[in-house]
């Protein structure tokens, strides 16, 4: 529409002068919310104290726009382009309006920024504009120095880059930065006294290494893009898109992978308001109703701000560490007083209840997502579920670079340390374990420069040449830090301490079949779960062969589920221990689980109660359960009672079965004796002559025991003793066994 000529006048009251608005008569209906006066943009307010045809300006406004009372001015409606002119951040120069009111008290710039947004929300501002501002009963003179617009590409996943603008519209989520005027003596404190980037937190190419977070770039970028993008944008545009804010995120995964680290750093990433970080157990209180009151207090600030500012309220972030401590499944805690249930109910109603809050983001973190009440995980509450898993090789390189950055900066890291090599060697290490590895290597290096005398002293002469070398890292890798979800060599080393005795083709065939199954697990996308049962007579070396196949696989996670670790366990405790081994295996990309001596795990005996049905059913489920998407699992079972497993219908749970044979021919026995090297060549010839033509049936494990007993004898009697032991064991010349 065309403009209208009006007469410039004084502002009717001091109170209206502090609104930063141009004041017109209530009878002026043709104007919208914002107008231009010459080249200056003002927001309008109506008041009966202004005559029709006049427009009132405060003294700072007249000074800025160069207006005099009684001057005729052209007033025209002004419409903001909200995709280009919404203020992301504004820098304001501040000083006392009157020098006589100056004082040396510190002024909190964060609180002033909140008051400024509350006073001037949805108003027009121009670079160079002057205005008066009342705070804590003091008057301040403000000058708009600089403004940046919100970037629309952020909603589409583009890069955020603030564009400078001359005229902009202030919103409830704009960032206000105060700078002290050069001539002013006032003291500013708080984060809002310096310029800080607001939108970079949700930039998809955010560099988390600068914050000490490695290996999680994609996960965190996805979280921030989804959780914060809609919130930094003008509420009008978000409303037009029909976009509702995400109110909750659940981060879950193994311990030490960066969930709590993210909570500590998120406060630095969000420049507007510090998040509230709460440890789950801190909420609970021994007094009735206090736990629920603690939950309500967390949300009180958000509720108060939403009542005052509505859709323009800023974002309130509440972070619950170990959220499973307070949000367990309702009704799951038998014999409890019901306090946990009421705490869960209170939290559910606060996040997404009858009185909906749209200005909150709840971030929950847990190692046990299975314990959390289902109602908390539905869309509208903790709807974004993100697994923070073990870092891959690229992630481990980032984490190791972060923890060795200072050493590299001060030339304390030896040139022979190859971070890529360490990343390859540390499969299945969590972020916390990698940090521990660096710490252990540093301790090893420092220990070299400590004098071993009556007192502990640092050798100053050599300490100046302190450097952490590759050998320090390798020593820590082998001796100090072992991954919780990795391979502990001690687990299977005891089973193959004597090596694998390749006494014949049957042993080679088993190892070749095992290698094929390992390759199938690694390479096949159609069979992420491969299971094999090694069955054969007792003492035939089944467990040693299973341990050898798993060791040669070089899988990052290898665990042996053995009955000797579950002595005295109840049926339920045994089921839980077996289940935990499999759950840990699911967290690794490639895993191998050896289920040793299955009939012992099942408590099988040929008389009495026979076996544990609870453990049997647990094993049947776990043997058939495929691992999560993207994970692969090889299961190797061993048994001496195939017939018993057949009756229990357990054989069908395995993909395939491999038979392990005993030594059944004389030449196989002689080959085993030669490989073991306990007998001289002439002694082996005598033994070969003695067993020729006789039936033979003995397991390699039993054979090893008999050999060790025989070699303790006088050399002249060793062969006769060995042959008599074979006969005593029924392994030689017995009608019970048939030569093959």
C-alpha positions as CSV (number, residue, x, y, z in Angstrom):
1,X,0.0,0.0,0.0
2,X,1.1,3.6,-0.4
3,X,2.5,5.5,2.6
4,X,0.8,8.1,4.7
5,X,2.2,11.4,5.9
6,X,2.2,11.8,9.7
7,X,3.6,14.3,12.2
8,X,6.4,13.3,14.5
9,X,5.6,13.7,18.1
10,X,7.0,12.9,21.6
11,X,6.3,9.5,23.2
12,X,3.2,10.0,25.5
13,X,4.8,8.3,28.6
14,X,8.2,7.2,29.9
15,X,7.0,3.6,30.2
16,X,6.1,3.6,26.4
17,X,9.5,5.2,25.7
18,X,11.2,2.0,27.0
19,X,9.2,-0.3,24.6
20,X,11.4,0.7,21.6
21,X,8.1,1.1,19.6
22,X,6.7,4.0,17.6
23,X,3.4,4.9,19.2
24,X,0.2,5.7,17.1
25,X,-3.4,6.3,17.9
26,X,-5.8,3.4,18.4
27,X,-7.9,4.8,15.5
28,X,-5.1,4.3,13.0
29,X,-6.3,0.9,11.5
30,X,-4.4,0.9,8.2
31,X,-1.0,0.0,9.6
32,X,0.4,-3.5,10.3
33,X,2.8,-4.4,13.0
34,X,6.0,-2.9,11.4
35,X,6.4,0.3,9.4
36,X,9.2,2.3,7.7
37,X,9.7,5.9,8.5
38,X,12.0,7.2,5.8
39,X,14.7,4.4,5.6
40,X,14.2,3.4,9.3
41,X,12.0,0.4,10.4
42,X,10.0,0.6,13.6
43,X,7.6,-1.7,15.4
44,X,4.2,-0.1,16.2
45,X,2.2,0.1,19.4
46,X,-1.1,1.9,20.0
47,X,-2.0,4.3,22.8
48,X,-5.0,6.6,23.4
49,X,-2.6,9.4,24.4
50,X,-1.5,9.9,20.8
51,X,-3.6,12.1,18.4
52,X,-4.7,10.7,15.1
53,X,-2.3,11.6,12.4
54,X,0.7,11.8,14.8
55,X,3.3,9.2,15.5
56,X,5.3,9.3,18.8
57,X,9.0,8.6,19.2
58,X,11.2,8.4,22.2
59,X,14.3,10.6,22.5
60,X,16.8,7.8,21.5
61,X,14.6,7.0,18.5
62,X,14.4,10.7,17.3
63,X,18.2,11.0,17.8
64,X,18.9,7.9,15.8
65,X,16.5,8.7,12.9
66,X,17.3,12.4,12.9
67,X,13.7,13.5,13.6
68,X,12.4,16.7,15.2
69,X,9.0,17.2,16.8
70,X,6.4,18.5,14.3
71,X,8.3,17.2,11.3
72,X,6.1,15.5,8.6
73,X,7.3,11.9,7.9
74,X,6.2,9.3,5.4
75,X,5.0,6.1,7.2
76,X,4.7,2.9,5.1
77,X,3.9,-0.7,6.2
78,X,6.9,-3.1,6.2
79,X,6.8,-6.9,5.9
80,X,9.6,-9.1,7.0
81,X,10.9,-12.0,4.9
82,X,11.1,-14.6,7.6
83,X,13.3,-16.9,5.6
84,X,16.0,-14.3,5.4
85,X,15.5,-11.7,8.1
86,X,15.0,-13.6,11.4
87,X,17.8,-12.8,13.8
88,X,20.1,-15.6,14.7
89,X,22.4,-13.5,16.8
90,X,22.6,-9.8,17.6
91,X,25.6,-7.9,19.1
92,X,24.6,-4.9,21.3
93,X,26.9,-2.2,22.7
94,X,25.7,-1.3,26.2
95,X,26.5,1.6,28.6
96,X,24.8,3.6,31.4
97,X,22.2,6.1,30.0
98,X,23.2,8.6,32.7
99,X,26.8,8.9,33.9
100,X,25.6,9.8,37.4
101,X,23.9,6.4,37.8
102,X,27.1,4.5,36.9
103,X,28.3,1.9,39.4
104,X,30.9,-0.9,39.6
105,X,28.5,-3.8,40.3
106,X,28.9,-6.7,37.9
107,X,25.9,-7.2,35.6
108,X,25.0,-10.8,34.5
109,X,24.8,-10.6,30.7
110,X,22.9,-13.9,30.5
111,X,20.1,-12.6,32.6
112,X,20.1,-9.3,30.7
113,X,19.9,-11.2,27.4
114,X,16.8,-13.0,28.8
115,X,15.2,-9.8,29.9
116,X,16.0,-8.1,26.5
117,X,14.3,-10.9,24.5
118,X,11.3,-10.9,26.9
119,X,11.0,-7.0,26.5
120,X,11.6,-6.8,22.7
121,X,10.4,-10.1,21.4
122,X,9.0,-9.9,17.8
123,X,10.3,-6.4,17.3
124,X,12.2,-4.9,14.4
125,X,15.9,-3.9,14.8
126,X,18.4,-2.1,12.5
127,X,22.2,-2.0,12.7
128,X,23.1,1.4,14.3
129,X,19.8,1.7,16.1
130,X,19.8,3.4,19.5
131,X,17.4,2.5,22.3
132,X,16.9,2.7,26.1
133,X,16.7,-0.4,28.2
134,X,15.6,-0.8,31.8
135,X,17.2,-3.6,33.9
136,X,17.3,-3.9,37.7
137,X,15.8,-0.4,38.0
138,X,18.8,1.1,36.1
139,X,18.5,2.7,32.6
140,X,21.0,1.7,29.9
141,X,21.8,3.0,26.5
142,X,22.0,0.3,23.8
143,X,23.3,0.5,20.2
144,X,22.8,-2.4,17.7
145,X,26.2,-3.2,16.4
146,X,25.8,-6.3,14.3
147,X,23.2,-8.9,13.3
148,X,23.2,-12.3,11.7
149,X,20.2,-14.1,10.1
150,X,19.2,-17.7,10.6
151,X,20.2,-20.0,7.8
152,X,17.3,-22.0,6.2
153,X,19.6,-24.7,4.8
154,X,20.0,-26.1,8.3
155,X,16.6,-27.7,8.1
156,X,17.6,-29.5,4.9
157,X,20.9,-30.8,6.4
158,X,23.1,-28.1,4.7
159,X,25.9,-26.2,6.3
160,X,25.0,-23.4,8.7
161,X,26.5,-20.1,7.9
162,X,25.2,-16.9,9.5
163,X,24.6,-14.1,6.9
164,X,25.0,-10.5,8.0
165,X,21.8,-8.4,7.8
166,X,21.0,-4.7,8.3
167,X,17.3,-5.1,9.4
168,X,16.0,-8.1,11.3
169,X,13.2,-9.5,13.5
170,X,14.1,-10.5,17.1
171,X,12.7,-13.9,18.2
172,X,12.5,-15.8,21.4
173,X,15.4,-18.1,20.3
174,X,17.7,-15.4,19.0
175,X,21.1,-15.1,20.7
176,X,21.9,-11.7,22.3
177,X,25.5,-10.7,22.9
178,X,26.4,-7.6,25.0
179,X,29.6,-5.7,24.5
180,X,30.6,-2.9,26.9
181,X,30.7,0.5,25.3
182,X,34.2,2.0,25.1
183,X,33.3,5.0,27.2
184,X,31.4,3.0,29.8
185,X,32.7,1.8,33.1
186,X,30.1,-1.0,33.6
187,X,31.3,-4.6,34.4
188,X,29.7,-7.5,32.4
189,X,29.9,-11.2,33.5
190,X,28.3,-14.3,31.9
191,X,28.5,-16.1,28.6
192,X,26.5,-13.5,26.7
193,X,29.2,-10.9,26.9
194,X,31.2,-12.4,24.0
195,X,30.2,-13.6,20.5
196,X,29.8,-17.3,20.3
197,X,28.5,-19.5,17.4
198,X,25.0,-20.6,17.9
199,X,24.2,-22.7,14.9
200,X,27.4,-24.6,14.6
201,X,26.2,-27.2,17.1
202,X,24.0,-28.8,14.5
203,X,26.2,-28.4,11.5
204,X,26.5,-31.9,9.9
205,X,30.3,-31.4,9.5
206,X,30.8,-30.5,13.1
207,X,34.3,-31.5,14.3
208,X,33.9,-33.4,17.5
209,X,37.6,-34.0,17.9
210,X,38.0,-30.3,19.1
211,X,35.7,-31.3,22.0
212,X,37.5,-34.5,22.9
213,X,34.8,-36.7,21.3
214,X,36.1,-39.2,18.8
215,X,34.6,-41.9,16.6
216,X,31.0,-40.7,17.0
217,X,30.7,-37.9,14.4
218,X,27.9,-39.4,12.5
219,X,25.8,-40.4,15.5
220,X,26.1,-37.1,17.2
221,X,25.5,-35.1,14.0
222,X,22.3,-37.0,13.4
223,X,21.2,-36.4,17.0
224,X,21.8,-32.6,16.8
225,X,20.3,-32.2,13.4
226,X,17.2,-34.0,14.5
227,X,16.9,-32.5,18.0
228,X,18.0,-28.9,17.5
229,X,17.4,-27.9,13.9
230,X,13.7,-27.2,14.3
231,X,14.4,-25.2,17.5
232,X,16.8,-22.6,16.2
233,X,14.3,-21.7,13.5
234,X,11.6,-19.1,13.7
235,X,8.5,-20.7,15.3
236,X,6.3,-19.4,12.4
237,X,8.2,-21.3,9.8
238,X,8.4,-24.5,11.9
239,X,4.6,-24.2,12.5
240,X,4.0,-23.7,8.8
241,X,6.0,-26.9,8.1
242,X,3.9,-28.8,10.6
243,X,7.1,-29.8,12.3
244,X,7.0,-30.8,16.0
245,X,10.0,-30.7,18.1
246,X,11.7,-33.9,19.3
247,X,11.3,-34.0,23.1
248,X,13.6,-36.9,24.0
249,X,16.7,-38.9,23.0
250,X,17.9,-42.2,24.5
251,X,21.6,-42.9,24.2
252,X,22.5,-46.5,25.0
253,X,25.5,-48.8,24.5
254,X,28.4,-50.4,26.4
255,X,30.1,-48.6,29.2
256,X,33.0,-46.3,28.3
257,X,31.8,-45.5,24.7
258,X,31.1,-41.8,25.2
259,X,27.6,-41.3,26.5
260,X,28.5,-39.4,29.7
261,X,31.3,-37.6,27.8
262,X,28.7,-36.3,25.4
263,X,26.7,-35.1,28.4
264,X,29.7,-33.2,29.9
265,X,30.4,-31.5,26.5
266,X,26.9,-30.6,25.4
267,X,26.9,-27.7,27.8
268,X,29.9,-26.2,25.9
269,X,28.2,-26.8,22.6
270,X,25.0,-25.1,23.5
271,X,25.8,-21.4,24.0
272,X,22.4,-20.1,25.1
273,X,21.7,-22.1,28.3
274,X,23.5,-24.7,30.3
275,X,21.8,-28.1,30.4
276,X,20.7,-29.6,33.7
277,X,22.7,-32.8,34.2
278,X,21.2,-35.3,36.7
279,X,22.5,-38.7,37.8
280,X,19.6,-41.0,38.0
281,X,19.9,-42.1,41.7
282,X,20.2,-38.4,42.8
283,X,16.4,-38.1,42.1
284,X,15.4,-40.7,44.7
285,X,14.7,-39.5,48.3
286,X,13.7,-41.5,51.4
287,X,10.7,-39.2,52.1
288,X,7.4,-39.9,50.5
289,X,6.7,-37.6,47.6
290,X,10.2,-36.0,47.6
291,X,11.4,-38.0,44.6
292,X,8.4,-36.8,42.5
293,X,9.0,-33.3,43.7
294,X,12.6,-33.5,42.5
295,X,11.3,-34.4,39.0
296,X,8.9,-31.4,39.0
297,X,11.7,-29.0,40.1
298,X,13.7,-30.1,37.0
299,X,10.9,-29.0,34.7
300,X,9.8,-25.8,36.7
301,X,12.0,-23.4,34.7
302,X,10.8,-24.7,31.4
303,X,7.1,-24.5,32.5
304,X,7.6,-20.9,33.8
305,X,9.3,-19.7,30.6
306,X,6.6,-21.4,28.4
307,X,3.9,-19.6,30.3
308,X,5.7,-16.2,29.7
309,X,6.9,-16.6,26.1
310,X,4.9,-19.4,24.6
311,X,6.2,-20.6,21.3
312,X,9.2,-18.3,21.6
313,X,10.5,-19.9,24.7
314,X,14.2,-21.1,24.6
315,X,15.2,-24.7,24.7
316,X,15.7,-26.4,28.2
317,X,17.8,-29.5,28.1
318,X,17.7,-32.0,30.9
319,X,20.2,-34.9,30.8
320,X,19.6,-38.1,32.9
321,X,22.7,-40.2,33.3
322,X,21.9,-43.8,34.2
323,X,18.2,-43.2,33.6
324,X,17.5,-46.9,34.1
325,X,18.0,-46.3,37.9
326,X,14.7,-44.3,38.1
327,X,12.7,-45.5,35.0
328,X,12.5,-49.2,35.5
329,X,9.5,-51.1,34.1
330,X,6.6,-50.3,36.4
331,X,5.5,-53.3,38.5
332,X,8.9,-55.0,38.0
333,X,10.3,-54.3,41.5
334,X,8.6,-56.9,43.6
335,X,8.1,-56.0,47.3
336,X,9.1,-52.4,46.7
337,X,7.1,-49.4,48.1
338,X,6.1,-48.3,44.6
339,X,8.3,-45.2,44.7
340,X,9.9,-46.1,41.4
341,X,6.6,-46.4,39.7
342,X,5.4,-43.0,40.8
343,X,8.7,-41.4,39.7
344,X,8.2,-42.9,36.2
345,X,4.6,-41.7,36.2
346,X,5.7,-38.2,37.1
347,X,8.4,-38.1,34.4
348,X,6.0,-39.5,31.7
349,X,3.5,-36.7,32.5
350,X,6.1,-34.0,32.5
351,X,7.7,-34.9,29.1
352,X,4.4,-35.5,27.2
353,X,1.4,-35.3,29.5
354,X,-1.9,-33.4,29.5
355,X,0.0,-30.0,29.8
356,X,2.4,-30.4,27.0
357,X,5.8,-28.6,27.2
358,X,7.3,-27.8,23.8
359,X,10.5,-26.2,25.1
360,X,12.2,-29.2,26.6
361,X,14.7,-31.8,25.4
362,X,15.3,-34.8,27.7
363,X,18.4,-36.9,27.0
364,X,18.6,-40.2,28.8
365,X,21.7,-42.4,28.9
366,X,21.9,-46.0,29.9
367,X,23.8,-49.3,29.5
368,X,20.6,-51.3,30.0
369,X,17.8,-50.1,27.6
370,X,15.9,-53.3,28.3
371,X,15.2,-52.2,31.9
372,X,13.4,-48.9,30.9
373,X,9.6,-48.6,31.0
374,X,8.1,-48.9,27.5
375,X,5.9,-45.9,27.9
376,X,9.0,-43.7,28.1
377,X,10.3,-45.0,24.8
378,X,7.3,-44.2,22.6
379,X,7.3,-41.3,20.0
380,X,6.7,-38.0,21.8
381,X,8.9,-38.9,24.7
382,X,12.4,-40.5,24.2
383,X,11.6,-41.2,20.6
384,X,15.1,-40.9,19.1
385,X,17.1,-44.0,20.2
386,X,20.7,-43.9,19.3
387,X,23.2,-46.7,20.0
388,X,26.6,-45.4,21.0
389,X,28.6,-48.6,20.3
390,X,32.2,-49.6,20.3
391,X,34.3,-47.4,17.9
392,X,35.4,-48.8,14.5
393,X,39.0,-48.4,13.3
394,X,38.5,-44.9,12.0
395,X,36.9,-43.9,15.4
396,X,39.8,-45.5,17.3
397,X,42.3,-43.4,15.2
398,X,40.3,-40.2,16.2
399,X,40.2,-41.2,19.9
400,X,43.9,-42.0,20.1
401,X,44.7,-38.7,18.3
402,X,42.7,-36.8,20.8
403,X,44.5,-38.5,23.8
404,X,48.0,-38.1,22.3
405,X,47.5,-34.6,21.0
406,X,49.3,-32.9,23.9
407,X,52.2,-35.3,23.8
408,X,52.6,-34.6,20.1
409,X,52.4,-30.9,20.6
410,X,55.2,-30.9,23.2
411,X,57.3,-33.6,21.3
412,X,56.8,-36.2,24.0
413,X,55.5,-38.8,21.5
414,X,58.2,-40.9,19.8
415,X,58.3,-40.9,16.0
416,X,58.0,-44.7,16.0
417,X,54.4,-44.6,17.4
418,X,52.0,-45.3,14.6
419,X,48.4,-44.4,15.6
420,X,47.0,-46.4,12.7
421,X,48.9,-49.5,13.9
422,X,47.5,-49.0,17.4
423,X,44.0,-48.6,16.0
424,X,44.3,-52.0,14.2
425,X,45.7,-53.7,17.4
426,X,42.9,-52.3,19.6
427,X,39.8,-54.1,18.2
428,X,36.8,-53.8,20.4
429,X,38.4,-51.3,22.8
430,X,36.0,-48.7,24.1
431,X,36.9,-45.0,24.2
432,X,37.6,-45.2,28.0
433,X,39.8,-48.3,27.5
434,X,41.8,-46.4,24.7
435,X,42.3,-43.5,27.1
436,X,43.4,-46.0,29.8
437,X,45.9,-47.5,27.2
438,X,47.5,-44.1,26.6
439,X,47.7,-43.5,30.4
440,X,49.3,-46.9,30.9
441,X,51.9,-46.2,28.2
442,X,52.7,-42.8,29.7
443,X,53.2,-44.5,33.1
444,X,55.5,-47.0,31.6
445,X,57.6,-44.3,29.9
446,X,57.8,-42.2,33.1
447,X,58.8,-45.2,35.2
448,X,62.0,-45.5,33.2
449,X,63.1,-42.1,34.6
450,X,62.6,-42.9,38.3
451,X,65.6,-43.8,40.3
452,X,65.4,-47.0,42.3
453,X,67.0,-46.0,45.6
454,X,66.0,-45.6,49.2
455,X,63.7,-42.8,48.2
456,X,61.6,-42.4,45.1
457,X,63.3,-39.7,42.9
458,X,63.0,-38.6,39.3
459,X,66.2,-38.8,37.3
460,X,66.2,-35.1,36.2
461,X,69.1,-35.7,33.7
462,X,67.1,-38.3,31.6
463,X,63.6,-37.0,32.4
464,X,64.2,-34.1,30.0
465,X,64.5,-36.6,27.2
466,X,61.2,-38.3,28.2
467,X,59.3,-39.8,25.2
468,X,56.5,-42.3,25.0
469,X,57.6,-45.0,22.5
470,X,55.9,-47.8,20.5
471,X,57.3,-50.3,23.0
472,X,55.5,-48.5,25.8
473,X,52.2,-48.8,24.0
474,X,52.8,-52.5,23.1
475,X,53.7,-53.3,26.7
476,X,50.5,-51.7,28.0
477,X,48.5,-53.5,25.3
478,X,49.8,-56.9,26.3
479,X,49.9,-56.5,30.1
480,X,47.8,-53.6,31.4
481,X,44.6,-52.8,29.5
482,X,42.3,-55.6,28.1
483,X,39.0,-54.8,26.4
484,X,35.8,-55.8,28.4
485,X,34.2,-56.8,25.1
486,X,37.3,-58.3,23.5
487,X,39.4,-61.4,23.5
488,X,41.2,-62.4,26.7
489,X,43.9,-64.7,25.6
490,X,44.1,-66.3,29.1
491,X,40.6,-67.6,28.5
492,X,41.6,-70.0,25.8
493,X,45.4,-70.2,26.2
494,X,45.1,-72.9,28.9
495,X,43.1,-75.2,26.6
496,X,45.9,-75.2,23.9
497,X,49.0,-74.8,26.1
498,X,50.4,-78.0,24.5
499,X,49.5,-76.9,21.0
500,X,47.5,-78.9,18.5
501,X,49.0,-82.4,17.8
502,X,48.3,-83.1,14.1
503,X,48.6,-86.9,14.5
504,X,46.7,-87.5,11.2
505,X,44.2,-86.4,8.6
506,X,41.2,-86.4,10.9
507,X,42.8,-83.4,12.9
508,X,43.7,-81.5,9.7
509,X,40.2,-82.1,8.3
510,X,38.6,-80.6,11.5
511,X,40.8,-77.5,11.4
512,X,40.1,-77.0,7.7
513,X,36.3,-77.3,8.2
514,X,36.6,-74.8,11.1
515,X,38.5,-72.4,8.8
516,X,35.7,-72.7,6.3
517,X,33.1,-71.8,8.9
518,X,35.2,-68.8,10.1
519,X,35.3,-67.5,6.5
520,X,31.6,-68.1,6.1
521,X,30.9,-66.0,9.2
522,X,33.2,-63.2,8.0
523,X,32.0,-63.1,4.4
524,X,28.4,-64.2,4.1
525,X,25.6,-61.7,4.5
526,X,23.0,-64.4,4.3
527,X,24.2,-66.3,7.4
528,X,25.2,-63.9,10.1
529,X,24.8,-66.7,12.6
530,X,26.9,-69.9,12.1
531,X,27.0,-72.6,14.7
532,X,28.9,-75.9,14.7
533,X,29.0,-78.8,17.2
534,X,32.3,-80.7,17.8
535,X,31.2,-84.1,19.1
536,X,33.3,-87.1,19.9
537,X,34.5,-89.4,22.7
538,X,35.9,-88.0,26.0
539,X,39.6,-86.8,26.0
540,X,39.7,-86.5,22.1
541,X,40.7,-82.9,22.3
542,X,37.4,-81.2,21.3
543,X,37.9,-78.2,23.5
544,X,41.5,-77.6,22.3
545,X,40.3,-77.8,18.7
546,X,37.4,-75.4,19.4
547,X,39.9,-73.0,21.1
548,X,42.3,-73.3,18.2
549,X,39.6,-72.5,15.6
550,X,38.5,-69.5,17.6
551,X,42.0,-68.2,18.1
552,X,42.9,-68.6,14.4
553,X,39.7,-66.7,13.5
554,X,41.3,-63.4,14.8
555,X,37.8,-62.3,15.7
556,X,37.9,-59.2,18.0
557,X,35.5,-60.9,20.5
558,X,36.2,-64.4,21.7
559,X,34.6,-65.9,24.8
560,X,34.5,-69.4,26.2
561,X,31.3,-70.4,28.0
562,X,32.6,-73.1,30.3
563,X,31.0,-75.0,33.2
564,X,34.1,-74.6,35.3
565,X,33.3,-70.9,35.6
566,X,29.8,-71.6,36.9
567,X,30.4,-74.1,39.7
568,X,27.8,-73.6,42.4
569,X,25.6,-71.4,40.3
570,X,21.8,-71.8,40.6
571,X,19.9,-72.5,37.4
572,X,18.8,-68.8,37.1
573,X,22.3,-67.5,37.8
574,X,23.7,-69.9,35.2
575,X,21.2,-68.8,32.6
576,X,22.0,-65.1,33.3
577,X,25.8,-65.8,33.0
578,X,25.3,-67.5,29.6
579,X,22.9,-64.8,28.4
580,X,25.5,-62.1,29.4
581,X,28.2,-63.8,27.3
582,X,25.9,-63.8,24.2
583,X,24.7,-60.2,24.9
584,X,28.4,-59.0,25.1
585,X,29.1,-60.9,21.8
586,X,26.2,-59.0,20.1
587,X,28.0,-55.7,20.8
588,X,31.0,-56.6,18.6
589,X,31.0,-56.6,14.7
590,X,32.6,-60.2,14.7
591,X,32.3,-62.5,17.6
592,X,33.0,-66.1,18.5
593,X,31.5,-67.9,21.5
594,X,32.7,-71.4,22.5
595,X,30.0,-73.3,24.5
596,X,32.2,-76.0,26.1
597,X,31.1,-79.3,27.5
598,X,27.3,-78.7,26.9
599,X,26.1,-81.7,28.9
600,X,28.0,-80.4,32.0
601,X,26.4,-77.0,31.5
602,X,23.0,-78.7,31.4
603,X,23.9,-80.6,34.7
604,X,23.3,-83.9,32.8
605,X,23.6,-87.2,34.8
606,X,22.2,-90.6,33.6
607,X,20.3,-91.0,36.8
608,X,18.1,-88.8,39.1
609,X,16.8,-85.4,37.8
610,X,18.8,-86.0,34.6
611,X,19.3,-82.3,33.4
612,X,18.3,-78.6,33.9
613,X,15.4,-77.8,31.6
614,X,15.8,-74.0,32.4
615,X,19.4,-74.0,31.1
616,X,18.5,-76.2,28.1
617,X,15.7,-73.8,27.0
618,X,18.0,-70.8,27.4
619,X,20.7,-72.4,25.3
620,X,18.2,-73.5,22.6
621,X,17.0,-69.9,22.3
622,X,20.5,-68.4,22.3
623,X,21.9,-70.9,19.8
624,X,19.1,-70.0,17.3
625,X,18.9,-66.2,17.9
626,X,20.5,-64.2,15.1
627,X,22.7,-61.3,16.1
628,X,21.6,-57.7,15.5
629,X,21.9,-56.2,12.1
630,X,25.4,-55.7,10.9
631,X,26.9,-58.1,13.5
632,X,28.1,-61.7,12.9
633,X,28.5,-64.5,15.4
634,X,30.2,-67.9,15.2
635,X,29.2,-70.4,17.9
636,X,31.3,-73.5,18.5
637,X,29.8,-76.2,20.9
638,X,31.5,-79.3,22.3
639,X,30.0,-82.5,23.7
640,X,31.0,-86.1,24.5
641,X,27.3,-87.2,24.5
642,X,25.8,-86.6,21.1
643,X,23.1,-89.2,21.9
644,X,22.0,-87.2,24.9
645,X,21.8,-83.9,22.9
646,X,19.8,-85.8,20.2
647,X,17.2,-86.8,22.8
648,X,17.0,-83.2,23.9
649,X,16.5,-82.0,20.3
650,X,19.5,-79.8,20.6
651,X,21.4,-81.1,17.6
652,X,18.9,-79.2,15.3
653,X,20.0,-75.9,16.9
654,X,23.4,-76.2,15.3
655,X,24.1,-75.5,11.6
656,X,26.4,-78.4,11.3
657,X,28.2,-81.2,13.3
658,X,31.8,-82.3,13.1
659,X,32.9,-85.6,14.5
660,X,36.2,-85.7,16.4
661,X,38.0,-89.1,16.2
662,X,40.3,-90.9,18.6
663,X,43.6,-92.3,17.6
664,X,42.7,-95.7,16.1
665,X,45.8,-96.9,14.2
666,X,49.3,-97.7,15.1
667,X,50.9,-95.2,12.6
668,X,48.7,-92.4,14.1
669,X,50.0,-93.3,17.6
670,X,53.6,-93.2,16.3
671,X,53.0,-89.9,14.5
672,X,51.6,-88.4,17.8
673,X,54.6,-89.7,19.8
674,X,57.0,-88.3,17.2
675,X,55.3,-84.8,17.3
676,X,55.4,-84.8,21.1
677,X,59.1,-85.8,21.2
678,X,59.0,-87.6,24.5
679,X,60.3,-90.9,23.3
680,X,63.6,-91.6,21.4
681,X,63.4,-93.0,17.8
682,X,64.4,-96.5,19.0
683,X,61.7,-96.4,21.7
684,X,59.1,-95.3,19.1
685,X,60.1,-98.3,17.0
686,X,59.5,-100.7,19.9
687,X,56.1,-99.2,20.6
688,X,55.2,-99.4,16.8
689,X,56.1,-103.1,16.8
690,X,54.1,-103.8,20.0
691,X,50.9,-102.1,18.7
692,X,51.1,-103.5,15.2
693,X,48.0,-105.5,14.3
694,X,46.2,-104.7,17.6
695,X,43.1,-102.8,18.0
696,X,43.7,-99.2,19.3
697,X,41.4,-96.5,20.7
698,X,42.6,-93.5,22.7
699,X,42.0,-89.8,22.8
700,X,45.0,-87.4,22.4
701,X,44.4,-85.9,25.8
702,X,44.5,-89.2,27.6
703,X,47.5,-90.2,25.5
704,X,49.4,-87.1,26.6
705,X,48.7,-88.0,30.2
706,X,50.0,-91.6,29.8
707,X,53.1,-90.4,28.0
708,X,54.0,-88.0,30.8
709,X,53.5,-90.8,33.4
710,X,55.7,-93.2,31.5
711,X,58.6,-90.8,30.9
712,X,59.1,-90.4,34.6
713,X,60.4,-93.9,34.7
714,X,64.0,-95.1,34.1
715,X,64.8,-95.0,30.4
716,X,65.1,-98.8,30.2
717,X,61.5,-99.3,31.4
718,X,59.7,-96.4,29.8
719,X,58.4,-98.3,26.8
720,X,57.1,-101.3,28.8
721,X,55.4,-98.9,31.3
722,X,53.8,-97.0,28.5
723,X,52.4,-100.2,26.9
724,X,51.1,-101.5,30.2
725,X,49.4,-98.1,30.8
726,X,47.7,-98.4,27.4
727,X,46.4,-101.9,28.3
728,X,45.3,-100.8,31.8
729,X,43.3,-98.0,30.2
730,X,41.7,-100.4,27.8
731,X,43.1,-98.5,24.8
732,X,45.1,-101.5,23.5
733,X,43.9,-104.9,22.5
734,X,40.4,-104.5,24.0
735,X,37.5,-106.1,22.3
736,X,35.4,-103.1,23.3
737,X,37.1,-101.0,20.7
738,X,37.4,-101.8,17.0
739,X,40.4,-100.7,14.9
740,X,39.5,-98.4,12.1
